[in-house]
């Protein structure tokens, strides 16, 4: 069963995602798929190029060259994109329930302090809980994370 971590009240989803990806890929050698809408993915893509110049995080889009996608530690995919290159870690930055999340070893669902984002996050939380997933909660209220 997929391990689910819910990170909520994050003040800046893009910056937080970059920090999370740096940690997951750098320290743990994880392979990560990030799902979101096109606008959020564009922001993450740009941020990954400038986030930590001395610690570049290799990444690509899921619709890139197959050999590049297969080798990239971070793959950026629009919500509903298929097929995804691996099933290790899925990071959800979108408002929708990420399709196929149950195929991943771990799901990290990131929710901002924005009211609409929180409401959508509550719906996803309920969906996971109703299906018996144990959810680890991480509240960043008052944090600059």
N, CA, C and O atoms as CSV, one atom per row, in Angstrom:
chain,resi,resn,atom,element,x,y,z
A,1,UNK,N,N,0.843,-1.182,0.000
A,1,UNK,CA,C,0.000,0.000,0.000
A,1,UNK,C,C,0.888,1.245,0.000
A,1,UNK,O,O,1.925,1.279,0.663
A,2,UNK,N,N,0.481,2.238,-0.730
A,2,UNK,CA,C,1.224,3.493,-0.855
A,2,UNK,C,C,1.325,4.211,0.488
A,2,UNK,O,O,0.328,4.362,1.194
A,3,UNK,N,N,2.539,4.655,0.839
A,3,UNK,CA,C,2.731,5.515,2.011
A,3,UNK,C,C,2.369,6.930,1.591
A,3,UNK,O,O,2.835,7.409,0.557
A,4,UNK,N,N,1.536,7.607,2.388
A,4,UNK,CA,C,1.095,8.954,2.035
A,4,UNK,C,C,1.536,9.954,3.092
A,4,UNK,O,O,1.289,9.780,4.285
A,5,UNK,N,N,2.200,11.011,2.617
A,5,UNK,CA,C,2.587,12.138,3.465
A,5,UNK,C,C,1.832,13.356,2.963
A,5,UNK,O,O,1.855,13.661,1.770
A,6,UNK,N,N,1.164,14.048,3.872
A,6,UNK,CA,C,0.408,15.247,3.536
A,6,UNK,C,C,1.129,16.435,4.131
A,6,UNK,O,O,1.184,16.577,5.353
A,7,UNK,N,N,1.682,17.290,3.289
A,7,UNK,CA,C,2.396,18.490,3.725
A,7,UNK,C,C,1.459,19.663,3.454
A,7,UNK,O,O,1.210,20.002,2.297
A,8,UNK,N,N,0.940,20.285,4.511
A,8,UNK,CA,C,-0.024,21.346,4.267
A,8,UNK,C,C,0.354,22.654,4.949
A,8,UNK,O,O,1.190,22.701,5.852
A,9,UNK,N,N,-0.304,23.722,4.475
A,9,UNK,CA,C,-0.003,25.094,4.893
A,9,UNK,C,C,1.394,25.525,4.447
A,9,UNK,O,O,2.042,26.326,5.120
A,10,UNK,N,N,1.854,25.000,3.325
A,10,UNK,CA,C,3.155,25.435,2.806
A,10,UNK,C,C,2.975,26.820,2.184
A,10,UNK,O,O,2.101,27.006,1.338
A,11,UNK,N,N,3.791,27.790,2.594
A,11,UNK,CA,C,3.611,29.156,2.104
A,11,UNK,C,C,3.979,29.344,0.627
A,11,UNK,O,O,3.461,30.254,-0.019
A,12,UNK,N,N,4.859,28.504,0.086
A,12,UNK,CA,C,5.299,28.633,-1.303
A,12,UNK,C,C,5.508,27.227,-1.857
A,12,UNK,O,O,6.546,26.608,-1.625
A,13,UNK,N,N,4.508,26.727,-2.596
A,13,UNK,CA,C,4.558,25.343,-3.073
A,13,UNK,C,C,5.753,25.077,-3.981
A,13,UNK,O,O,6.369,24.015,-3.894
A,14,UNK,N,N,6.085,26.017,-4.840
A,14,UNK,CA,C,7.185,25.812,-5.785
A,14,UNK,C,C,8.513,25.716,-5.045
A,14,UNK,O,O,9.278,24.778,-5.268
A,15,UNK,N,N,8.792,26.664,-4.175
A,15,UNK,CA,C,10.037,26.644,-3.405
A,15,UNK,C,C,10.108,25.400,-2.526
A,15,UNK,O,O,11.156,24.762,-2.430
A,16,UNK,N,N,9.000,25.060,-1.891
A,16,UNK,CA,C,8.972,23.878,-1.036
A,16,UNK,C,C,9.226,22.617,-1.860
A,16,UNK,O,O,9.976,21.736,-1.439
A,17,UNK,N,N,8.603,22.535,-3.028
A,17,UNK,CA,C,8.807,21.369,-3.892
A,17,UNK,C,C,10.272,21.241,-4.296
A,17,UNK,O,O,10.813,20.136,-4.314
A,18,UNK,N,N,10.914,22.356,-4.618
A,18,UNK,CA,C,12.338,22.322,-4.989
A,18,UNK,C,C,13.188,21.801,-3.835
A,18,UNK,O,O,14.081,20.979,-4.042
A,19,UNK,N,N,12.920,22.267,-2.641
A,19,UNK,CA,C,13.676,21.800,-1.471
A,19,UNK,C,C,13.443,20.309,-1.230
A,19,UNK,O,O,14.379,19.566,-0.934
A,20,UNK,N,N,12.195,19.883,-1.359
A,20,UNK,CA,C,11.846,18.479,-1.175
A,20,UNK,C,C,12.531,17.607,-2.225
A,20,UNK,O,O,13.058,16.543,-1.900
A,21,UNK,N,N,12.526,18.052,-3.476
A,21,UNK,CA,C,13.168,17.292,-4.552
A,21,UNK,C,C,14.669,17.208,-4.347
A,21,UNK,O,O,15.271,16.156,-4.564
A,22,UNK,N,N,15.277,18.309,-3.930
A,22,UNK,CA,C,16.725,18.292,-3.663
A,22,UNK,C,C,17.049,17.249,-2.600
A,22,UNK,O,O,18.015,16.498,-2.733
A,23,UNK,N,N,16.249,17.207,-1.561
A,23,UNK,CA,C,16.479,16.246,-0.475
A,23,UNK,C,C,16.238,14.807,-0.948
A,23,UNK,O,O,17.053,13.920,-0.691
A,24,UNK,N,N,15.129,14.586,-1.630
A,24,UNK,CA,C,14.773,13.231,-2.071
A,24,UNK,C,C,15.779,12.664,-3.059
A,24,UNK,O,O,16.181,11.506,-2.947
A,25,UNK,N,N,16.182,13.468,-4.014
A,25,UNK,CA,C,17.102,13.005,-5.051
A,25,UNK,C,C,18.537,12.978,-4.539
A,25,UNK,O,O,19.260,12.005,-4.750
A,26,UNK,N,N,18.943,14.043,-3.870
A,26,UNK,CA,C,20.329,14.157,-3.415
A,26,UNK,C,C,20.695,13.207,-2.304
A,26,UNK,O,O,21.677,12.473,-2.410
A,27,UNK,N,N,19.926,13.210,-1.250
A,27,UNK,CA,C,20.274,12.414,-0.072
A,27,UNK,C,C,19.830,10.966,-0.187
A,27,UNK,O,O,20.493,10.061,0.319
A,28,UNK,N,N,18.712,10.756,-0.852
A,28,UNK,CA,C,18.147,9.405,-0.867
A,28,UNK,C,C,18.252,8.704,-2.212
A,28,UNK,O,O,17.994,7.504,-2.306
A,29,UNK,N,N,18.625,9.435,-3.249
A,29,UNK,CA,C,18.719,8.833,-4.570
A,29,UNK,C,C,17.375,8.419,-5.135
A,29,UNK,O,O,17.305,7.543,-5.996
A,30,UNK,N,N,16.307,9.043,-4.656
A,30,UNK,CA,C,14.962,8.676,-5.093
A,30,UNK,C,C,14.704,9.114,-6.526
A,30,UNK,O,O,15.336,10.037,-7.038
A,31,UNK,N,N,13.772,8.439,-7.151
A,31,UNK,CA,C,13.262,8.843,-8.458
A,31,UNK,C,C,11.859,9.372,-8.213
A,31,UNK,O,O,11.033,8.705,-7.591
A,32,UNK,N,N,11.596,10.573,-8.704
A,32,UNK,CA,C,10.380,11.293,-8.346
A,32,UNK,C,C,9.616,11.743,-9.588
A,32,UNK,O,O,10.208,12.225,-10.553
A,33,UNK,N,N,8.305,11.580,-9.550
A,33,UNK,CA,C,7.421,12.147,-10.556
A,33,UNK,C,C,6.629,13.255,-9.871
A,33,UNK,O,O,6.042,13.037,-8.811
A,34,UNK,N,N,6.611,14.441,-10.475
A,34,UNK,CA,C,5.855,15.575,-9.948
A,34,UNK,C,C,4.656,15.799,-10.855
A,34,UNK,O,O,4.820,15.973,-12.063
A,35,UNK,N,N,3.446,15.797,-10.288
A,35,UNK,CA,C,2.253,16.055,-11.087
A,35,UNK,C,C,1.602,17.361,-10.656
A,35,UNK,O,O,1.546,17.690,-9.471
A,36,UNK,N,N,1.114,18.092,-11.644
A,36,UNK,CA,C,0.424,19.363,-11.420
A,36,UNK,C,C,-0.167,19.811,-12.744
A,36,UNK,O,O,-0.042,19.125,-13.758
A,37,UNK,N,N,-0.812,20.971,-12.725
A,37,UNK,CA,C,-1.295,21.531,-13.986
A,37,UNK,C,C,-0.114,22.157,-14.729
A,37,UNK,O,O,0.973,22.301,-14.171
A,38,UNK,N,N,-0.336,22.524,-15.980
A,38,UNK,CA,C,0.750,23.031,-16.832
A,38,UNK,C,C,1.421,24.272,-16.254
A,38,UNK,O,O,2.644,24.394,-16.317
A,39,UNK,N,N,0.648,25.187,-15.696
A,39,UNK,CA,C,1.206,26.428,-15.149
A,39,UNK,C,C,2.125,26.146,-13.955
A,39,UNK,O,O,3.207,26.724,-13.859
A,40,UNK,N,N,1.706,25.277,-13.063
A,40,UNK,CA,C,2.531,24.935,-11.900
A,40,UNK,C,C,3.795,24.203,-12.343
A,40,UNK,O,O,4.875,24.460,-11.812
A,41,UNK,N,N,3.670,23.293,-13.311
A,41,UNK,CA,C,4.851,22.571,-13.796
A,41,UNK,C,C,5.863,23.516,-14.423
A,41,UNK,O,O,7.070,23.341,-14.255
A,42,UNK,N,N,5.376,24.509,-15.139
A,42,UNK,CA,C,6.273,25.499,-15.744
A,42,UNK,C,C,7.037,26.245,-14.652
A,42,UNK,O,O,8.240,26.477,-14.778
A,43,UNK,N,N,6.340,26.618,-13.585
A,43,UNK,CA,C,6.988,27.320,-12.468
A,43,UNK,C,C,8.031,26.433,-11.792
A,43,UNK,O,O,9.117,26.902,-11.452
A,44,UNK,N,N,7.708,25.157,-11.597
A,44,UNK,CA,C,8.660,24.224,-10.977
A,44,UNK,C,C,9.856,24.013,-11.897
A,44,UNK,O,O,11.000,24.015,-11.443
A,45,UNK,N,N,9.594,23.832,-13.182
A,45,UNK,CA,C,10.671,23.641,-14.157
A,45,UNK,C,C,11.651,24.816,-14.108
A,45,UNK,O,O,12.861,24.611,-14.015
A,46,UNK,N,N,11.140,26.027,-14.169
A,46,UNK,CA,C,12.000,27.217,-14.116
A,46,UNK,C,C,12.741,27.309,-12.786
A,46,UNK,O,O,13.929,27.629,-12.757
A,47,UNK,N,N,12.050,27.032,-11.697
A,47,UNK,CA,C,12.675,27.122,-10.372
A,47,UNK,C,C,13.797,26.100,-10.202
A,47,UNK,O,O,14.806,26.392,-9.560
A,48,UNK,N,N,13.631,24.914,-10.766
A,48,UNK,CA,C,14.678,23.893,-10.630
A,48,UNK,C,C,15.978,24.306,-11.317
A,48,UNK,O,O,17.054,23.840,-10.942
A,49,UNK,N,N,15.881,25.178,-12.321
A,49,UNK,CA,C,17.089,25.661,-13.002
A,49,UNK,C,C,17.838,26.689,-12.168
A,49,UNK,O,O,19.048,26.849,-12.327
A,50,UNK,N,N,17.140,27.384,-11.288
A,50,UNK,CA,C,17.764,28.490,-10.548
A,50,UNK,C,C,17.763,28.308,-9.041
A,50,UNK,O,O,18.396,29.087,-8.328
A,51,UNK,N,N,17.073,27.309,-8.548
A,51,UNK,CA,C,16.880,27.118,-7.112
A,51,UNK,C,C,18.189,27.058,-6.334
A,51,UNK,O,O,18.394,27.833,-5.400
A,52,UNK,N,N,19.055,26.160,-6.709
A,52,UNK,CA,C,20.345,25.995,-6.030
A,52,UNK,C,C,21.402,25.789,-7.112
A,52,UNK,O,O,21.678,24.652,-7.493
A,53,UNK,N,N,21.993,26.868,-7.610
A,53,UNK,CA,C,22.921,26.772,-8.740
A,53,UNK,C,C,24.054,25.765,-8.546
A,53,UNK,O,O,24.504,25.151,-9.513
A,54,UNK,N,N,24.510,25.594,-7.332
A,54,UNK,CA,C,25.604,24.648,-7.081
A,54,UNK,C,C,25.101,23.215,-6.937
A,54,UNK,O,O,25.900,22.282,-6.857
A,55,UNK,N,N,23.784,23.035,-6.903
A,55,UNK,CA,C,23.198,21.702,-6.707
A,55,UNK,C,C,22.100,21.460,-7.736
A,55,UNK,O,O,20.944,21.253,-7.367
A,56,UNK,N,N,22.442,21.482,-9.005
A,56,UNK,CA,C,21.444,21.304,-10.058
A,56,UNK,C,C,20.684,19.996,-9.871
A,56,UNK,O,O,21.280,18.952,-9.604
A,57,UNK,N,N,19.379,20.064,-10.014
A,57,UNK,CA,C,18.529,18.880,-9.918
A,57,UNK,C,C,18.098,18.514,-11.336
A,57,UNK,O,O,17.291,19.214,-11.948
A,58,UNK,N,N,18.637,17.422,-11.846
A,58,UNK,CA,C,18.304,16.981,-13.202
A,58,UNK,C,C,16.820,16.642,-13.273
A,58,UNK,O,O,16.283,15.964,-12.397
A,59,UNK,N,N,16.173,17.119,-14.316
A,59,UNK,CA,C,14.747,16.883,-14.473
A,59,UNK,C,C,14.364,17.015,-15.942
A,59,UNK,O,O,15.116,17.565,-16.747
A,60,UNK,N,N,13.186,16.505,-16.275
A,60,UNK,CA,C,12.669,16.637,-17.630
A,60,UNK,C,C,11.152,16.552,-17.591
A,60,UNK,O,O,10.561,16.253,-16.553
A,61,UNK,N,N,10.537,16.817,-18.721
A,61,UNK,CA,C,9.084,16.681,-18.851
A,61,UNK,C,C,8.757,15.246,-19.258
A,61,UNK,O,O,9.548,14.585,-19.931
A,62,UNK,N,N,7.601,14.782,-18.847
A,62,UNK,CA,C,7.211,13.400,-19.145
A,62,UNK,C,C,7.027,13.151,-20.635
A,62,UNK,O,O,7.089,12.005,-21.081
A,63,UNK,N,N,6.801,14.209,-21.414
A,63,UNK,CA,C,6.628,14.037,-22.856
A,63,UNK,C,C,7.938,14.237,-23.621
A,63,UNK,O,O,7.926,14.404,-24.840
A,64,UNK,N,N,9.064,14.219,-22.906
A,64,UNK,CA,C,10.377,14.362,-23.532
A,64,UNK,C,C,10.816,13.078,-24.213
A,64,UNK,O,O,10.055,12.115,-24.309
A,65,UNK,N,N,12.054,13.080,-24.682
A,65,UNK,CA,C,12.612,11.887,-25.330
A,65,UNK,C,C,12.568,10.709,-24.353
A,65,UNK,O,O,12.958,10.863,-23.195
A,66,UNK,N,N,12.104,9.547,-24.791
A,66,UNK,CA,C,11.960,8.402,-23.887
A,66,UNK,C,C,13.236,8.040,-23.122
A,66,UNK,O,O,13.167,7.697,-21.942
A,67,UNK,N,N,14.405,8.113,-23.782
A,67,UNK,CA,C,15.643,7.757,-23.090
A,67,UNK,C,C,15.985,8.785,-22.011
A,67,UNK,O,O,16.578,8.432,-20.992
A,68,UNK,N,N,15.621,10.044,-22.218
A,68,UNK,CA,C,15.859,11.083,-21.214
A,68,UNK,C,C,14.919,10.895,-20.030
A,68,UNK,O,O,15.340,10.973,-18.876
A,69,UNK,N,N,13.660,10.651,-20.315
A,69,UNK,CA,C,12.666,10.430,-19.257
A,69,UNK,C,C,13.060,9.225,-18.408
A,69,UNK,O,O,12.950,9.264,-17.182
A,70,UNK,N,N,13.514,8.164,-19.050
A,70,UNK,CA,C,13.881,6.944,-18.321
A,70,UNK,C,C,15.054,7.157,-17.377
A,70,UNK,O,O,15.161,6.472,-16.360
A,71,UNK,N,N,15.936,8.099,-17.700
A,71,UNK,CA,C,17.141,8.314,-16.884
A,71,UNK,C,C,17.028,9.478,-15.900
A,71,UNK,O,O,17.881,9.621,-15.024
A,72,UNK,N,N,16.010,10.298,-16.024
A,72,UNK,CA,C,15.888,11.493,-15.185
A,72,UNK,C,C,15.401,11.143,-13.782
A,72,UNK,O,O,14.438,10.391,-13.629
A,73,UNK,N,N,16.063,11.686,-12.754
A,73,UNK,CA,C,15.609,11.427,-11.387
A,73,UNK,C,C,14.302,12.146,-11.061
A,73,UNK,O,O,13.565,11.713,-10.175
A,74,UNK,N,N,14.008,13.240,-11.768
A,74,UNK,CA,C,12.765,13.985,-11.556
A,74,UNK,C,C,12.067,14.147,-12.900
A,74,UNK,O,O,12.651,14.642,-13.864
A,75,UNK,N,N,10.816,13.724,-12.946
A,75,UNK,CA,C,10.011,13.842,-14.158
A,75,UNK,C,C,8.794,14.701,-13.828
A,75,UNK,O,O,8.070,14.427,-12.871
A,76,UNK,N,N,8.575,15.739,-14.628
A,76,UNK,CA,C,7.439,16.640,-14.449
A,76,UNK,C,C,6.329,16.206,-15.395
A,76,UNK,O,O,6.528,16.151,-16.608
A,77,UNK,N,N,5.156,15.896,-14.838
A,77,UNK,CA,C,4.062,15.364,-15.649
A,77,UNK,C,C,2.762,16.098,-15.344
A,77,UNK,O,O,2.441,16.355,-14.184
A,78,UNK,N,N,2.021,16.431,-16.391
A,78,UNK,CA,C,0.713,17.030,-16.156
A,78,UNK,C,C,-0.207,15.990,-15.543
A,78,UNK,O,O,-0.088,14.797,-15.819
A,79,UNK,N,N,-1.117,16.453,-14.714
A,79,UNK,CA,C,-2.079,15.559,-14.072
A,79,UNK,C,C,-2.765,14.711,-15.131
A,79,UNK,O,O,-3.237,15.230,-16.143
A,80,UNK,N,N,-2.818,13.415,-14.897
A,80,UNK,CA,C,-3.448,12.498,-15.831
A,80,UNK,C,C,-2.542,11.971,-16.919
A,80,UNK,O,O,-2.972,11.150,-17.729
A,81,UNK,N,N,-1.285,12.425,-16.962
A,81,UNK,CA,C,-0.351,11.946,-17.989
A,81,UNK,C,C,-0.047,10.469,-17.769
A,81,UNK,O,O,0.047,9.996,-16.636
A,82,UNK,N,N,0.102,9.763,-18.865
A,82,UNK,CA,C,0.443,8.348,-18.760
A,82,UNK,C,C,1.216,7.963,-20.004
A,82,UNK,O,O,1.020,8.598,-21.039
A,83,UNK,N,N,2.050,6.998,-19.970
A,83,UNK,CA,C,2.486,6.276,-18.774
A,83,UNK,C,C,3.598,7.046,-18.057
A,83,UNK,O,O,4.314,7.837,-18.671
A,84,UNK,N,N,3.728,6.812,-16.794
A,84,UNK,CA,C,4.791,7.438,-16.009
A,84,UNK,C,C,5.965,6.465,-15.928
A,84,UNK,O,O,5.757,5.252,-15.899
A,85,UNK,N,N,7.196,6.981,-15.891
A,85,UNK,CA,C,8.380,6.148,-16.068
A,85,UNK,C,C,8.736,5.209,-14.918
A,85,UNK,O,O,9.465,4.240,-15.130
A,86,UNK,N,N,8.257,5.463,-13.742
A,86,UNK,CA,C,8.567,4.596,-12.601
A,86,UNK,C,C,7.512,4.803,-11.532
A,86,UNK,O,O,6.613,5.626,-11.704
A,87,UNK,N,N,7.605,4.074,-10.439
A,87,UNK,CA,C,6.592,4.153,-9.389
A,87,UNK,C,C,7.210,4.314,-8.005
A,87,UNK,O,O,6.715,3.730,-7.041
A,88,UNK,N,N,8.280,5.092,-7.888
A,88,UNK,CA,C,8.917,5.237,-6.581
A,88,UNK,C,C,8.233,6.313,-5.739
A,88,UNK,O,O,7.559,5.985,-4.763
A,89,UNK,N,N,8.391,7.583,-6.091
A,89,UNK,CA,C,7.799,8.688,-5.323
A,89,UNK,C,C,6.986,9.571,-6.259
A,89,UNK,O,O,7.444,9.940,-7.340
A,90,UNK,N,N,5.777,9.901,-5.830
A,90,UNK,CA,C,4.911,10.810,-6.570
A,90,UNK,C,C,4.677,12.039,-5.701
A,90,UNK,O,O,4.254,11.915,-4.552
A,91,UNK,N,N,4.949,13.222,-6.242
A,91,UNK,CA,C,4.692,14.478,-5.534
A,91,UNK,C,C,3.531,15.163,-6.241
A,91,UNK,O,O,3.614,15.470,-7.430
A,92,UNK,N,N,2.454,15.399,-5.509
A,92,UNK,CA,C,1.285,16.055,-6.084
A,92,UNK,C,C,1.257,17.522,-5.684
A,92,UNK,O,O,1.147,17.852,-4.503
A,93,UNK,N,N,1.359,18.400,-6.679
A,93,UNK,CA,C,1.245,19.839,-6.456
A,93,UNK,C,C,-0.088,20.363,-6.979
A,93,UNK,O,O,-0.389,21.550,-6.849
A,94,UNK,N,N,-0.870,19.491,-7.559
A,94,UNK,CA,C,-2.140,19.897,-8.153
A,94,UNK,C,C,-3.285,19.850,-7.162
A,94,UNK,O,O,-3.105,19.509,-5.993
A,95,UNK,N,N,-4.475,20.201,-7.653
A,95,UNK,CA,C,-5.663,20.188,-6.806
A,95,UNK,C,C,-6.466,18.902,-6.984
A,95,UNK,O,O,-7.311,18.574,-6.151
A,96,UNK,N,N,-6.206,18.190,-8.051
A,96,UNK,CA,C,-6.924,16.948,-8.329
A,96,UNK,C,C,-6.246,15.763,-7.646
A,96,UNK,O,O,-5.057,15.796,-7.330
A,97,UNK,N,N,-7.033,14.726,-7.433
A,97,UNK,CA,C,-6.482,13.466,-6.954
A,97,UNK,C,C,-5.573,12.939,-8.056
A,97,UNK,O,O,-6.023,12.787,-9.191
A,98,UNK,N,N,-4.303,12.654,-7.755
A,98,UNK,CA,C,-3.403,12.192,-8.818
A,98,UNK,C,C,-3.779,10.780,-9.286
A,98,UNK,O,O,-3.784,9.838,-8.493
A,99,UNK,N,N,-4.090,10.646,-10.565
A,99,UNK,CA,C,-4.499,9.338,-11.066
A,99,UNK,C,C,-3.327,8.367,-11.000
A,99,UNK,O,O,-2.189,8.721,-11.311
A,100,UNK,N,N,-3.621,7.155,-10.595
A,100,UNK,CA,C,-2.601,6.118,-10.509
A,100,UNK,C,C,-1.676,6.233,-9.314
A,100,UNK,O,O,-0.645,5.561,-9.274
A,101,UNK,N,N,-2.015,7.072,-8.330
A,101,UNK,CA,C,-1.130,7.251,-7.171
A,101,UNK,C,C,-0.873,5.942,-6.440
A,101,UNK,O,O,0.189,5.755,-5.846
A,102,UNK,N,N,-1.849,5.032,-6.483
A,102,UNK,CA,C,-1.734,3.771,-5.747
A,102,UNK,C,C,-0.642,2.856,-6.303
A,102,UNK,O,O,-0.274,1.877,-5.653
A,103,UNK,N,N,-0.121,3.155,-7.486
A,103,UNK,CA,C,0.976,2.358,-8.048
A,103,UNK,C,C,2.333,2.769,-7.481
A,103,UNK,O,O,3.323,2.060,-7.664
A,104,UNK,N,N,2.384,3.910,-6.793
A,104,UNK,CA,C,3.649,4.425,-6.268
A,104,UNK,C,C,3.913,3.915,-4.856
A,104,UNK,O,O,2.987,3.639,-4.093
A,105,UNK,N,N,5.196,3.796,-4.527
A,105,UNK,CA,C,5.577,3.404,-3.175
A,105,UNK,C,C,5.195,4.490,-2.179
A,105,UNK,O,O,4.791,4.199,-1.053
A,106,UNK,N,N,5.328,5.752,-2.605
A,106,UNK,CA,C,5.090,6.875,-1.700
A,106,UNK,C,C,4.452,8.031,-2.460
A,106,UNK,O,O,4.815,8.319,-3.600
A,107,UNK,N,N,3.499,8.685,-1.813
A,107,UNK,CA,C,2.867,9.889,-2.341
A,107,UNK,C,C,3.098,11.013,-1.344
A,107,UNK,O,O,2.836,10.864,-0.150
A,108,UNK,N,N,3.591,12.139,-1.844
A,108,UNK,CA,C,3.721,13.343,-1.025
A,108,UNK,C,C,2.776,14.368,-1.630
A,108,UNK,O,O,2.987,14.840,-2.748
A,109,UNK,N,N,1.741,14.706,-0.889
A,109,UNK,CA,C,0.717,15.631,-1.351
A,109,UNK,C,C,0.977,16.978,-0.687
A,109,UNK,O,O,0.949,17.081,0.539
A,110,UNK,N,N,1.232,18.013,-1.491
A,110,UNK,CA,C,1.599,19.325,-0.964
A,110,UNK,C,C,0.435,20.298,-1.158
A,110,UNK,O,O,-0.079,20.470,-2.263
A,111,UNK,N,N,0.036,20.929,-0.050
A,111,UNK,CA,C,-1.105,21.839,-0.046
A,111,UNK,C,C,-0.657,23.181,0.519
A,111,UNK,O,O,0.001,23.235,1.558
A,112,UNK,N,N,-1.014,24.264,-0.166
A,112,UNK,CA,C,-0.652,25.605,0.317
A,112,UNK,C,C,-1.656,26.073,1.371
A,112,UNK,O,O,-2.566,25.333,1.742
A,113,UNK,N,N,-1.483,27.293,1.842
A,113,UNK,CA,C,-2.397,27.887,2.817
A,113,UNK,C,C,-3.597,28.545,2.131
A,113,UNK,O,O,-4.496,29.043,2.809
A,114,UNK,N,N,-3.621,28.552,0.800
A,114,UNK,CA,C,-4.724,29.119,0.030
A,114,UNK,C,C,-6.015,28.345,0.312
A,114,UNK,O,O,-6.004,27.114,0.333
A,115,UNK,N,N,-7.122,29.056,0.526
A,115,UNK,CA,C,-8.385,28.409,0.897
A,115,UNK,C,C,-8.853,27.372,-0.123
A,115,UNK,O,O,-9.260,26.274,0.257
A,116,UNK,N,N,-8.801,27.709,-1.415
A,116,UNK,CA,C,-9.245,26.770,-2.451
A,116,UNK,C,C,-8.351,25.530,-2.481
A,116,UNK,O,O,-8.842,24.413,-2.647
A,117,UNK,N,N,-7.055,25.723,-2.321
A,117,UNK,CA,C,-6.114,24.602,-2.306
A,117,UNK,C,C,-6.361,23.720,-1.082
A,117,UNK,O,O,-6.312,22.493,-1.174
A,118,UNK,N,N,-6.626,24.347,0.055
A,118,UNK,CA,C,-6.904,23.588,1.284
A,118,UNK,C,C,-8.182,22.767,1.148
A,118,UNK,O,O,-8.227,21.616,1.582
A,119,UNK,N,N,-9.224,23.352,0.544
A,119,UNK,CA,C,-10.480,22.638,0.350
A,119,UNK,C,C,-10.262,21.408,-0.530
A,119,UNK,O,O,-10.739,20.318,-0.214
A,120,UNK,N,N,-9.541,21.588,-1.633
A,120,UNK,CA,C,-9.235,20.457,-2.519
A,120,UNK,C,C,-8.386,19.424,-1.782
A,120,UNK,O,O,-8.576,18.221,-1.961
A,121,UNK,N,N,-7.450,19.890,-0.957
A,121,UNK,CA,C,-6.615,18.988,-0.172
A,121,UNK,C,C,-7.428,18.156,0.806
A,121,UNK,O,O,-7.158,16.971,1.003
A,122,UNK,N,N,-8.424,18.784,1.416
A,122,UNK,CA,C,-9.291,18.044,2.353
A,122,UNK,C,C,-10.038,16.928,1.634
A,122,UNK,O,O,-10.212,15.841,2.186
A,123,UNK,N,N,-10.479,17.190,0.407
A,123,UNK,CA,C,-11.175,16.158,-0.378
A,123,UNK,C,C,-10.233,14.989,-0.674
A,123,UNK,O,O,-10.626,13.826,-0.578
A,124,UNK,N,N,-8.997,15.307,-1.031
A,124,UNK,CA,C,-8.033,14.228,-1.311
A,124,UNK,C,C,-7.743,13.439,-0.033
A,124,UNK,O,O,-7.693,12.209,-0.055
A,125,UNK,N,N,-7.553,14.149,1.073
A,125,UNK,CA,C,-7.302,13.490,2.365
A,125,UNK,C,C,-8.430,12.502,2.661
A,125,UNK,O,O,-8.180,11.349,3.013
A,126,UNK,N,N,-9.690,12.971,2.514
A,126,UNK,CA,C,-10.847,12.114,2.771
A,126,UNK,C,C,-10.813,10.880,1.870
A,126,UNK,O,O,-11.084,9.767,2.320
A,127,UNK,N,N,-10.479,11.087,0.603
A,127,UNK,CA,C,-10.404,9.972,-0.345
A,127,UNK,C,C,-9.390,8.927,0.131
A,127,UNK,O,O,-9.685,7.732,0.154
A,128,UNK,N,N,-8.211,9.380,0.504
A,128,UNK,CA,C,-7.173,8.452,0.974
A,128,UNK,C,C,-7.628,7.738,2.251
A,128,UNK,O,O,-7.510,6.518,2.358
A,129,UNK,N,N,-8.142,8.497,3.208
A,129,UNK,CA,C,-8.538,7.934,4.503
A,129,UNK,C,C,-9.670,6.922,4.348
A,129,UNK,O,O,-9.657,5.878,5.000
A,130,UNK,N,N,-10.642,7.216,3.497
A,130,UNK,CA,C,-11.771,6.304,3.285
A,130,UNK,C,C,-11.332,4.982,2.672
A,130,UNK,O,O,-12.035,3.978,2.789
A,131,UNK,N,N,-10.186,4.975,2.025
A,131,UNK,CA,C,-9.673,3.751,1.410
A,131,UNK,C,C,-8.637,3.049,2.278
A,131,UNK,O,O,-7.996,2.092,1.845
A,132,UNK,N,N,-8.482,3.529,3.500
A,132,UNK,CA,C,-7.630,2.847,4.464
A,132,UNK,C,C,-6.161,3.208,4.440
A,132,UNK,O,O,-5.355,2.534,5.081
A,133,UNK,N,N,-5.792,4.248,3.723
A,133,UNK,CA,C,-4.390,4.662,3.702
A,133,UNK,C,C,-4.041,5.364,5.009
A,133,UNK,O,O,-4.791,6.214,5.488
A,134,UNK,N,N,-2.908,5.005,5.575
A,134,UNK,CA,C,-2.396,5.724,6.741
A,134,UNK,C,C,-1.734,6.991,6.217
A,134,UNK,O,O,-0.929,6.937,5.287
A,135,UNK,N,N,-2.071,8.121,6.809
A,135,UNK,CA,C,-1.570,9.405,6.321
A,135,UNK,C,C,-0.706,10.056,7.391
A,135,UNK,O,O,-1.135,10.239,8.530
A,136,UNK,N,N,0.511,10.399,7.008
A,136,UNK,CA,C,1.402,11.165,7.880
A,136,UNK,C,C,1.143,12.635,7.597
A,136,UNK,O,O,1.222,13.067,6.447
A,137,UNK,N,N,0.836,13.407,8.631
A,137,UNK,CA,C,0.562,14.831,8.414
A,137,UNK,C,C,1.752,15.676,8.831
A,137,UNK,O,O,2.403,15.412,9.842
A,138,UNK,N,N,2.021,16.693,8.032
A,138,UNK,CA,C,3.111,17.633,8.297
A,138,UNK,C,C,2.530,19.036,8.108
A,138,UNK,O,O,2.292,19.462,6.977
A,139,UNK,N,N,2.302,19.752,9.205
A,139,UNK,CA,C,1.686,21.078,9.160
A,139,UNK,C,C,2.764,22.152,9.200
A,139,UNK,O,O,3.570,22.199,10.129
A,140,UNK,N,N,2.773,23.009,8.191
A,140,UNK,CA,C,3.779,24.063,8.100
A,140,UNK,C,C,3.199,25.443,8.408
A,140,UNK,O,O,3.765,26.455,7.995
A,141,UNK,N,N,2.078,25.496,9.129
A,141,UNK,CA,C,1.483,26.778,9.511
A,141,UNK,C,C,2.505,27.577,10.309
A,141,UNK,O,O,3.107,27.069,11.255
A,142,UNK,N,N,2.691,28.823,9.919
A,142,UNK,CA,C,3.647,29.683,10.613
A,142,UNK,C,C,5.086,29.475,10.198
A,142,UNK,O,O,5.984,30.148,10.702
A,143,UNK,N,N,5.315,28.549,9.283
A,143,UNK,CA,C,6.670,28.248,8.820
A,143,UNK,C,C,6.987,29.074,7.579
A,143,UNK,O,O,6.083,29.566,6.903
A,144,UNK,N,N,8.254,29.221,7.289
A,144,UNK,CA,C,8.670,29.871,6.041
A,144,UNK,C,C,9.127,28.833,5.029
A,144,UNK,O,O,9.761,29.175,4.031
A,145,UNK,N,N,8.810,27.563,5.280
A,145,UNK,CA,C,9.233,26.455,4.413
A,145,UNK,C,C,8.709,26.605,3.015
A,145,UNK,O,O,8.974,25.758,2.162
